[in-house]
Amino acid sequence: MAFTDLLDDLGPDAGKPAVRVLLAEPRGFCAGVERAIRALDEAVTRYGPPIYVRHHIVHNPRVVSDFEARGVIFVEDLDAIPQGARVLFSAHGVPKAVQDEAARRRLRAIDTTCPLVTKVHSEVRRHAAHGRVVILIGHRNHVEVIGILGNAPEGTVVVIETKDEAERLDIDPSRSYAYATQTTLSADQTAQIIGVLKRRIGHLVGPRREDICYATTNRQAAVKALADRCDVILVMGGRASSNSQRLVETARDAGCARAWLIETACELDMSKLFGCRTLGITSGASTPDALIDELLARLRNWFSLLPETLTLNEETLTFRPASLAALA
């Protein structure tokens, strides 16, 4: 009999097996996500629909659907926005050409790019102004990387994703080089790539402060701690969320092979929990706490949960709210 069939036969009122649950802390929203969501929430409250957002404000389907229910319209192309309408740019950042196009179309636009992503934009422009070739470590098709590339002079940035690409990269000894990184990468994998670049390039210039954001680093450290203690780790987050995907990779690399990403509680395959005595739970930086609450509620239908919080550190960083003045 399959595990899920056994659970169905038992039903929620039968004797429930005990499962220890370790909740990673920190988890969920980071300061950049909170800033972007707060700006959109205030824009809808103050001005009413329609409010447009270029790309999803953050990479989480629940956040997006909740705003859609309030009249927010998410688009990928500014041509889909009527001239003079109100628009927000997502937390991931946009190319400068998008900002210029918004101005040309007389859109009332505000930028909710995470300040830590804006920092990378500034670094890349600074390196280019000094004549350096910028090696950008990141996922080529990720919206954050597209935004970084679009804020640098054409031809000044080369993107690599892996150690192998770092090894194969054509290096011109007559040029000077710098590197920058996407903010939501695996810290361990990125360190390995940087190690290859430093070995191959004698005077490689790096960021003054590392580009992988504090929230990404903290959540990966917390999931490593879970991996030593858990039979299974569930990462709650959107499938388009880079930082959530990296949490699954980090858990598996740290020794917990049974680590999975889920977007909602209802999609959890209960057979994945067969034989699990200690379950770790965390969530990506764009995941609302309500989704964790729903997951715990579903688990309580079948298990007697023994919840604990595993705290690695406390996050106190906040960002100044985005100004809505341009929307008036």
C-alpha positions as CSV (number, residue, x, y, z in Angstrom):
1,M,0.0,0.0,0.0
2,A,1.3,3.5,-0.9
3,F,2.1,5.9,1.9
4,T,-0.5,8.3,0.6
5,D,-3.1,5.6,0.5
6,L,-2.3,4.7,4.1
7,L,-2.8,8.3,5.2
8,D,-6.1,8.4,3.4
9,D,-7.2,5.2,5.2
10,L,-6.2,6.6,8.5
11,G,-7.9,9.9,8.0
12,P,-7.2,13.1,9.9
13,D,-8.8,11.9,13.1
14,A,-6.8,8.7,13.5
15,G,-3.7,8.4,15.7
16,K,-1.1,10.5,14.0
17,P,2.6,9.7,13.8
18,A,4.8,12.3,15.5
19,V,7.1,14.5,13.4
20,R,9.6,16.9,14.7
21,V,9.5,20.1,12.6
22,L,12.4,22.5,12.5
23,L,11.5,26.0,11.2
24,A,14.5,27.8,9.8
25,E,15.1,31.4,11.0
26,P,15.6,33.6,9.2
27,R,13.2,32.7,6.4
28,G,10.7,34.5,4.2
29,F,10.6,38.1,3.2
30,C,13.8,40.2,3.1
31,A,14.0,43.9,3.4
32,G,14.1,44.5,-0.4
33,V,11.0,42.4,-1.0
34,E,9.2,44.1,1.9
35,R,10.1,47.5,0.4
36,A,8.7,46.6,-3.0
37,I,5.5,45.1,-1.7
38,R,4.9,48.0,0.6
39,A,5.3,50.4,-2.3
40,L,2.8,48.6,-4.4
41,D,0.3,48.1,-1.6
42,E,0.4,51.9,-0.8
43,A,0.1,52.7,-4.5
44,V,-3.1,50.6,-4.9
45,T,-4.5,52.0,-1.6
46,R,-3.8,55.6,-2.5
47,Y,-4.6,55.7,-6.2
48,G,-6.8,52.7,-6.8
49,P,-6.6,50.4,-9.9
50,P,-5.3,50.1,-12.5
51,I,-1.7,50.1,-11.3
52,Y,0.7,48.5,-13.7
53,V,3.9,46.6,-12.8
54,R,6.6,45.7,-15.2
55,H,7.4,42.0,-14.5
56,H,6.2,40.4,-11.3
57,I,6.8,42.7,-8.3
58,V,8.6,39.7,-6.7
59,H,8.9,36.1,-7.8
60,N,6.0,34.5,-5.8
61,P,2.7,33.5,-7.4
62,R,0.7,34.1,-4.2
63,V,1.9,37.7,-3.9
64,V,1.2,38.3,-7.6
65,S,-2.3,36.8,-7.5
66,D,-3.2,38.8,-4.3
67,F,-2.3,42.0,-6.1
68,E,-4.1,41.0,-9.3
69,A,-7.2,40.6,-7.2
70,R,-6.8,44.2,-6.2
71,G,-6.6,45.4,-9.8
72,V,-2.9,45.4,-10.3
73,I,-1.8,44.5,-13.9
74,F,1.5,42.8,-14.5
75,V,3.1,43.2,-17.9
76,E,6.4,42.4,-19.5
77,D,6.3,45.1,-22.1
78,L,5.7,48.8,-21.6
79,D,3.7,48.8,-24.9
80,A,0.9,47.1,-22.9
81,I,0.6,50.1,-20.6
82,P,-1.6,53.1,-21.7
83,Q,0.3,56.4,-22.1
84,G,0.3,58.4,-18.8
85,A,-0.6,55.4,-16.6
86,R,1.0,54.6,-13.3
87,V,3.7,51.8,-13.3
88,L,6.1,50.3,-10.8
89,F,9.4,48.6,-11.8
90,S,9.9,45.3,-9.9
91,A,12.4,44.6,-7.1
92,H,14.7,42.8,-9.6
93,G,15.6,46.0,-11.5
94,V,15.2,47.0,-15.1
95,P,17.5,48.1,-17.9
96,K,18.0,51.8,-18.4
97,A,16.3,51.6,-21.8
98,V,13.1,50.6,-19.9
99,Q,13.3,53.7,-17.7
100,D,13.9,55.9,-20.8
101,E,11.0,54.3,-22.6
102,A,8.7,54.9,-19.6
103,A,9.7,58.6,-19.7
104,R,9.1,58.8,-23.5
105,R,5.6,57.4,-23.0
106,R,5.0,59.8,-20.1
107,L,4.3,57.0,-17.7
108,R,4.1,57.9,-14.0
109,A,6.8,55.5,-12.9
110,I,8.5,54.6,-9.7
111,D,11.4,52.2,-9.2
112,T,11.2,49.5,-6.5
113,T,14.5,47.9,-7.4
114,C,16.1,46.4,-4.3
115,P,18.9,48.8,-3.1
116,L,21.3,45.9,-3.0
117,V,20.6,45.3,-6.7
118,T,21.0,49.0,-7.4
119,K,24.4,48.7,-5.7
120,V,25.5,46.1,-8.3
121,H,24.3,48.4,-11.1
122,S,26.5,51.2,-9.7
123,E,29.5,48.9,-9.4
124,V,29.3,47.6,-12.9
125,R,29.0,51.2,-14.3
126,R,32.0,52.2,-12.2
127,H,34.1,49.4,-13.4
128,A,33.2,50.1,-17.0
129,A,34.0,53.8,-16.5
130,H,37.5,52.7,-15.4
131,G,37.9,50.6,-18.6
132,R,37.6,47.2,-17.0
133,V,35.9,44.2,-18.5
134,V,33.2,43.2,-16.0
135,I,32.6,39.5,-15.5
136,L,29.1,39.1,-14.2
137,I,28.4,35.8,-12.4
138,G,24.7,35.0,-12.7
139,H,22.0,33.3,-14.6
140,R,21.8,34.8,-18.1
141,N,18.0,34.7,-18.5
142,H,17.2,35.9,-15.0
143,V,15.5,39.3,-14.9
144,E,18.0,40.7,-12.4
145,V,20.9,39.9,-14.7
146,I,19.1,41.4,-17.7
147,G,18.6,44.6,-15.7
148,I,22.3,44.7,-14.7
149,L,23.4,44.3,-18.3
150,G,21.0,47.0,-19.3
151,N,22.6,49.5,-16.9
152,A,26.2,49.0,-18.3
153,P,27.7,50.3,-21.6
154,E,27.2,47.7,-24.4
155,G,30.0,45.2,-24.7
156,T,31.5,45.9,-21.3
157,V,30.0,42.9,-19.4
158,V,30.4,39.2,-20.0
159,V,28.1,36.8,-18.2
160,I,29.2,33.4,-16.8
161,E,27.2,30.8,-14.9
162,T,29.6,28.0,-13.9
163,K,33.1,27.0,-12.9
164,D,33.5,25.4,-16.3
165,E,32.7,28.7,-18.0
166,A,35.1,30.5,-15.7
167,E,37.8,28.0,-16.8
168,R,37.1,28.5,-20.5
169,L,36.7,32.3,-20.4
170,D,38.9,34.0,-22.9
171,I,41.2,36.3,-21.0
172,D,43.0,39.1,-22.7
173,P,46.2,39.8,-20.6
174,S,46.3,43.4,-21.9
175,R,42.9,44.2,-20.3
176,S,41.9,44.8,-16.7
177,Y,39.0,42.8,-15.2
178,A,36.5,43.1,-12.4
179,Y,33.7,40.8,-11.3
180,A,30.2,41.3,-10.0
181,T,27.5,38.8,-9.1
182,Q,23.7,38.4,-9.1
183,T,22.4,38.9,-5.6
184,T,20.6,35.6,-5.2
185,L,23.2,33.0,-6.1
186,S,24.5,30.0,-4.1
187,A,27.2,31.5,-1.9
188,D,29.3,28.3,-2.0
189,Q,29.1,27.8,-5.8
190,T,29.8,31.5,-6.4
191,A,32.9,31.4,-4.2
192,Q,34.2,28.5,-6.3
193,I,33.7,30.4,-9.5
194,I,35.4,33.5,-8.0
195,G,38.3,31.2,-7.0
196,V,38.8,30.1,-10.6
197,L,38.7,33.7,-11.8
198,K,41.2,34.9,-9.2
199,R,43.6,32.0,-10.2
200,R,43.4,33.0,-13.8
201,I,43.4,36.8,-13.5
202,G,46.2,38.3,-11.5
203,H,44.6,41.7,-10.6
204,L,40.9,40.9,-10.5
205,V,38.9,43.7,-8.9
206,G,36.0,42.7,-6.8
207,P,33.1,44.5,-5.1
208,R,33.9,46.5,-2.0
209,R,31.2,44.5,-0.2
210,E,30.0,41.2,-1.6
211,D,27.1,41.3,-4.0
212,I,25.2,38.2,-2.8
213,C,22.7,39.8,-0.5
214,Y,22.6,39.3,3.3
215,A,19.2,37.6,3.1
216,T,20.4,35.0,0.5
217,T,23.5,34.3,2.6
218,N,21.5,34.0,5.8
219,R,18.9,31.7,4.4
220,Q,21.5,29.5,2.9
221,A,23.3,29.3,6.2
222,A,20.1,28.4,8.0
223,V,19.2,25.6,5.5
224,K,22.7,24.2,5.9
225,A,22.1,23.9,9.6
226,L,18.8,22.1,8.9
227,A,20.5,19.7,6.6
228,D,22.5,18.2,9.4
229,R,19.4,17.6,11.5
230,C,16.6,16.7,9.1
231,D,15.4,13.7,7.0
232,V,13.5,16.0,4.7
233,I,13.6,19.7,3.9
234,L,10.8,21.6,2.3
235,V,11.5,25.0,0.7
236,M,8.4,27.1,0.2
237,G,8.9,29.5,-2.7
238,G,8.1,30.3,-6.3
239,R,9.6,28.2,-9.0
240,A,10.8,31.4,-10.7
241,S,12.5,32.5,-7.5
242,S,16.3,32.2,-7.8
243,N,16.9,32.4,-4.1
244,S,14.3,29.7,-3.4
245,Q,15.9,27.4,-6.0
246,R,19.3,28.0,-4.5
247,L,18.0,26.9,-1.0
248,V,17.1,23.5,-2.4
249,E,20.5,23.2,-4.0
250,T,22.2,24.2,-0.8
251,A,20.2,21.7,1.3
252,R,21.2,18.9,-1.1
253,D,24.8,20.0,-1.3
254,A,24.9,20.0,2.5
255,G,23.8,16.4,2.7
256,C,19.9,16.4,2.7
257,A,19.1,14.6,-0.5
258,R,15.4,14.7,0.2
259,A,15.0,18.5,-0.3
260,W,12.2,19.9,-2.5
261,L,10.7,23.2,-3.5
262,I,6.9,23.7,-3.3
263,E,4.9,26.7,-4.2
264,T,1.8,25.8,-2.1
265,A,0.9,23.4,0.6
266,C,-1.6,21.6,-1.6
267,E,1.0,20.5,-4.1
268,L,3.0,18.7,-1.4
269,D,3.3,15.0,-2.3
270,M,2.8,13.4,1.1
271,S,4.7,10.3,0.0
272,K,7.9,12.4,0.1
273,L,7.5,12.3,3.9
274,F,7.5,8.5,4.2
275,G,9.8,7.6,7.1
276,C,10.5,11.2,8.0
277,R,11.1,11.8,11.7
278,T,12.5,15.3,11.5
279,L,11.2,17.7,8.9
280,G,13.0,21.0,8.1
281,I,11.0,23.9,6.7
282,T,12.2,27.2,5.2
283,S,11.1,29.7,2.6
284,G,12.6,32.0,0.0
285,A,13.0,35.7,0.4
286,S,9.9,36.5,-1.6
287,T,7.6,34.0,0.2
288,P,4.8,35.3,2.5
289,D,4.5,33.8,6.0
290,A,0.9,32.8,5.2
291,L,2.2,30.0,2.9
292,I,4.2,28.5,5.8
293,D,1.1,28.6,8.0
294,E,-0.9,26.8,5.3
295,L,1.8,24.1,5.0
296,L,1.8,23.5,8.8
297,A,-2.0,23.4,8.8
298,R,-2.0,20.7,6.1
299,L,0.7,18.7,7.9
300,R,-1.3,18.8,11.1
301,N,-4.1,16.9,9.3
302,W,-1.8,13.8,9.2
303,F,0.9,14.2,11.8
304,S,1.4,15.2,15.4
305,L,3.8,18.1,14.9
306,L,6.5,18.9,17.4
307,P,7.6,22.4,16.1
308,E,10.8,24.1,17.0
309,T,12.6,27.2,15.6
310,L,16.2,26.9,14.6
311,T,17.6,30.4,14.7
312,L,20.9,31.2,13.1
313,N,20.8,35.0,13.3
314,E,18.3,37.9,13.5
315,E,17.8,40.3,10.6
316,T,17.3,43.9,11.5
317,L,18.1,45.7,8.1
318,T,15.4,47.9,6.7
319,F,15.4,50.2,3.6
320,R,13.9,53.6,3.2
321,P,10.5,53.3,1.6
322,A,10.2,54.0,-2.1
323,S,8.7,57.4,-2.8
324,L,5.3,57.5,-4.5
325,A,5.6,61.1,-5.5
326,A,6.0,60.3,-9.3
327,L,2.7,58.5,-9.3
328,A,0.7,61.6,-8.3
